[in-house]
Every structure is written in structure tokens, then in C-alpha cells.
Amino acid sequence: MTHPIPNEVPHLLVHEEADNVGVVVVEGLVAGTDMLCCITHDNSTFRLTAGADVPIGHKIALKDLSEGDTCIKYGEDIGKVVAGVARGGHVHTHNVKTKRWYPALKQRSGRARNPRSSSEAVAHKNTQAL
């Protein structure tokens, strides 16, 4: 755990210690910034250098991510890395794809997937209520 400078505002929020990405929470983050990062689960902090200019709301890799790795945010699988990302690098749609919209990625990851389409699932749920 690092000790932030008094009144220093975090640049990056991480939800769970097991996450491998964090979310930028400041405007105008530029490459080379020594970021204060806060893990919200336990309010611990650490420092990381931004490897790219990253817009607010986008993600940054907390460790090197290789093609095929699973991206973890909120302690949950949020997608598959489709192009490597260095620690401190920008994580977004150019290098991570959600398994929600790309079922082939989910299938290859070994996770079971619901064979019903979302409209079939809604229809099935509605018939169950009758």
C-alpha cells in the first residue's frame, strides 16, 4: 500500500484486488502520469504509470495482458483480450472484446453459454409466468 499525498485525488479506481484493469476517473490523463490507484473493496492504494493518454471512463491494464487472457473488472469476466496490452496501457474495444456480443469467444473460453437468443429467453420467461 502506498501513502497518497494529502488531498491527492485518485486517477484510477479498481473494484476488487483480483481485477486486472482499473477505470480512469479523471479528465485529461496523459501518458507518463504517476497515477494514484485505489482499490475500492478495501480502500488500499498503489501507484502505476499511465502508458498512454486514456479518456475518463476507459480502462487501464494493471498487469501485462496477453492475447487470449480474460479481462477482469468488478471481480467478473468482462471480455477476452484480442491484442496484447502492456501494464499501464489503454484497454478498450481495440484490444478487448466482450463475450456477450461475440459468442465464439465465450465458447472458446470454456464457459458454458446459453443456447437461447435473448429474444428466445424473454419469450421463455414470459411463458413460464403464465
C-alpha beads as a LAMMPS data file, in Angstrom:
LAMMPS data file: protein, C-alpha beads

130 atoms
129 bonds

1 atom types
1 bond types

-500.0 500.0 xlo xhi
-500.0 500.0 ylo yhi
-500.0 500.0 zlo zhi

Masses

1 110.0

Atoms # bond

1 1 1 0.000 0.000 0.000
2 1 1 1.293 3.435 -0.861
3 1 1 0.661 6.564 1.115
4 1 1 -1.052 9.212 -1.008
5 1 1 -0.067 12.836 -0.773
6 1 1 -2.589 14.606 1.496
7 1 1 -5.680 15.613 -0.503
8 1 1 -4.435 13.727 -3.592
9 1 1 -7.317 12.557 -5.795
10 1 1 -7.138 9.040 -7.278
11 1 1 -6.669 8.768 -11.039
12 1 1 -7.775 5.145 -11.296
13 1 1 -10.338 3.042 -9.410
14 1 1 -10.057 -0.722 -9.111
15 1 1 -13.046 -2.570 -7.678
16 1 1 -11.510 -5.852 -6.476
17 1 1 -7.937 -6.877 -5.703
18 1 1 -8.234 -9.692 -8.296
19 1 1 -9.127 -7.236 -11.101
20 1 1 -6.556 -6.836 -13.868
21 1 1 -7.942 -3.496 -15.123
22 1 1 -8.952 -0.244 -13.441
23 1 1 -11.134 2.668 -14.575
24 1 1 -9.786 6.169 -15.227
25 1 1 -11.746 8.680 -13.131
26 1 1 -10.071 11.960 -14.131
27 1 1 -10.232 14.046 -17.312
28 1 1 -7.129 14.500 -19.417
29 1 1 -4.997 11.570 -18.209
30 1 1 -1.764 11.624 -20.237
31 1 1 0.961 9.057 -20.820
32 1 1 3.634 9.161 -18.140
33 1 1 1.295 10.246 -15.329
34 1 1 2.188 8.700 -11.964
35 1 1 -1.341 7.618 -11.060
36 1 1 -2.728 7.130 -7.584
37 1 1 -4.862 3.980 -7.835
38 1 1 -7.434 2.985 -5.219
39 1 1 -8.911 -0.485 -4.675
40 1 1 -12.432 0.341 -3.554
41 1 1 -13.060 -3.027 -1.895
42 1 1 -10.634 -2.234 0.947
43 1 1 -9.635 1.384 0.205
44 1 1 -5.987 0.384 -0.291
45 1 1 -3.851 2.321 -2.766
46 1 1 -0.933 1.758 -5.117
47 1 1 0.821 3.684 -7.885
48 1 1 1.021 2.931 -11.591
49 1 1 2.397 4.887 -14.549
50 1 1 -0.038 5.537 -17.402
51 1 1 1.392 4.130 -20.622
52 1 1 -0.928 6.116 -22.892
53 1 1 -3.326 9.034 -22.964
54 1 1 -6.581 7.491 -21.706
55 1 1 -10.032 9.146 -21.621
56 1 1 -12.126 9.217 -18.474
57 1 1 -14.217 6.065 -18.100
58 1 1 -11.836 3.898 -20.120
59 1 1 -9.730 1.134 -18.571
60 1 1 -6.008 0.685 -17.898
61 1 1 -4.213 -2.660 -17.595
62 1 1 -2.867 -3.324 -14.101
63 1 1 -0.508 -6.002 -15.450
64 1 1 0.663 -7.155 -18.853
65 1 1 -2.287 -8.768 -20.647
66 1 1 -1.671 -11.217 -23.487
67 1 1 -3.921 -12.164 -26.381
68 1 1 -6.395 -14.759 -25.090
69 1 1 -6.322 -13.546 -21.461
70 1 1 -9.563 -12.795 -19.667
71 1 1 -10.164 -9.171 -18.666
72 1 1 -11.378 -8.948 -15.045
73 1 1 -13.268 -5.929 -13.662
74 1 1 -15.579 -5.907 -10.596
75 1 1 -14.146 -9.382 -9.933
76 1 1 -16.005 -10.522 -13.086
77 1 1 -15.016 -11.643 -16.571
78 1 1 -15.782 -8.666 -18.848
79 1 1 -14.114 -9.872 -22.035
80 1 1 -11.272 -11.526 -23.878
81 1 1 -8.036 -9.758 -24.751
82 1 1 -7.671 -9.835 -28.558
83 1 1 -4.426 -7.825 -28.726
84 1 1 -1.755 -7.652 -26.026
85 1 1 -1.754 -4.715 -23.617
86 1 1 1.264 -3.662 -21.557
87 1 1 0.931 -2.785 -17.863
88 1 1 -0.373 0.803 -17.733
89 1 1 -1.780 0.569 -21.266
90 1 1 -5.192 1.646 -22.568
91 1 1 -7.774 -1.166 -22.502
92 1 1 -10.806 -0.632 -24.731
93 1 1 -12.644 -2.069 -27.737
94 1 1 -9.479 -2.103 -29.873
95 1 1 -7.864 -4.774 -27.689
96 1 1 -10.670 -6.397 -25.643
97 1 1 -13.938 -7.835 -26.938
98 1 1 -16.929 -8.625 -24.774
99 1 1 -18.029 -12.245 -24.808
100 1 1 -21.632 -11.058 -24.634
101 1 1 -21.666 -9.941 -28.279
102 1 1 -19.033 -12.392 -29.534
103 1 1 -20.337 -15.856 -28.543
104 1 1 -17.423 -17.617 -30.248
105 1 1 -15.082 -16.008 -27.699
106 1 1 -17.207 -17.298 -24.825
107 1 1 -17.317 -20.784 -26.311
108 1 1 -13.529 -20.893 -26.715
109 1 1 -13.032 -19.728 -23.143
110 1 1 -14.612 -22.935 -21.844
111 1 1 -17.516 -21.159 -20.162
112 1 1 -20.961 -22.551 -20.837
113 1 1 -23.170 -20.334 -22.900
114 1 1 -26.940 -20.098 -23.072
115 1 1 -28.032 -21.567 -26.426
116 1 1 -31.124 -19.346 -26.474
117 1 1 -31.013 -15.931 -28.060
118 1 1 -32.045 -13.061 -25.797
119 1 1 -35.460 -12.837 -27.513
120 1 1 -35.982 -16.590 -27.027
121 1 1 -35.002 -16.236 -23.369
122 1 1 -37.550 -13.431 -22.854
123 1 1 -40.260 -15.462 -24.619
124 1 1 -39.405 -18.494 -22.471
125 1 1 -39.519 -16.396 -19.283
126 1 1 -42.898 -14.918 -20.304
127 1 1 -44.414 -18.365 -20.950
128 1 1 -43.183 -19.533 -17.540
129 1 1 -45.204 -16.760 -15.882
130 1 1 -48.487 -17.926 -17.476

Bonds

1 1 1 2
2 1 2 3
3 1 3 4
4 1 4 5
5 1 5 6
6 1 6 7
7 1 7 8
8 1 8 9
9 1 9 10
10 1 10 11
11 1 11 12
12 1 12 13
13 1 13 14
14 1 14 15
15 1 15 16
16 1 16 17
17 1 17 18
18 1 18 19
19 1 19 20
20 1 20 21
21 1 21 22
22 1 22 23
23 1 23 24
24 1 24 25
25 1 25 26
26 1 26 27
27 1 27 28
28 1 28 29
29 1 29 30
30 1 30 31
31 1 31 32
32 1 32 33
33 1 33 34
34 1 34 35
35 1 35 36
36 1 36 37
37 1 37 38
38 1 38 39
39 1 39 40
40 1 40 41
41 1 41 42
42 1 42 43
43 1 43 44
44 1 44 45
45 1 45 46
46 1 46 47
47 1 47 48
48 1 48 49
49 1 49 50
50 1 50 51
51 1 51 52
52 1 52 53
53 1 53 54
54 1 54 55
55 1 55 56
56 1 56 57
57 1 57 58
58 1 58 59
59 1 59 60
60 1 60 61
61 1 61 62
62 1 62 63
63 1 63 64
64 1 64 65
65 1 65 66
66 1 66 67
67 1 67 68
68 1 68 69
69 1 69 70
70 1 70 71
71 1 71 72
72 1 72 73
73 1 73 74
74 1 74 75
75 1 75 76
76 1 76 77
77 1 77 78
78 1 78 79
79 1 79 80
80 1 80 81
81 1 81 82
82 1 82 83
83 1 83 84
84 1 84 85
85 1 85 86
86 1 86 87
87 1 87 88
88 1 88 89
89 1 89 90
90 1 90 91
91 1 91 92
92 1 92 93
93 1 93 94
94 1 94 95
95 1 95 96
96 1 96 97
97 1 97 98
98 1 98 99
99 1 99 100
100 1 100 101
101 1 101 102
102 1 102 103
103 1 103 104
104 1 104 105
105 1 105 106
106 1 106 107
107 1 107 108
108 1 108 109
109 1 109 110
110 1 110 111
111 1 111 112
112 1 112 113
113 1 113 114
114 1 114 115
115 1 115 116
116 1 116 117
117 1 117 118
118 1 118 119
119 1 119 120
120 1 120 121
121 1 121 122
122 1 122 123
123 1 123 124
124 1 124 125
125 1 125 126
126 1 126 127
127 1 127 128
128 1 128 129
129 1 129 130
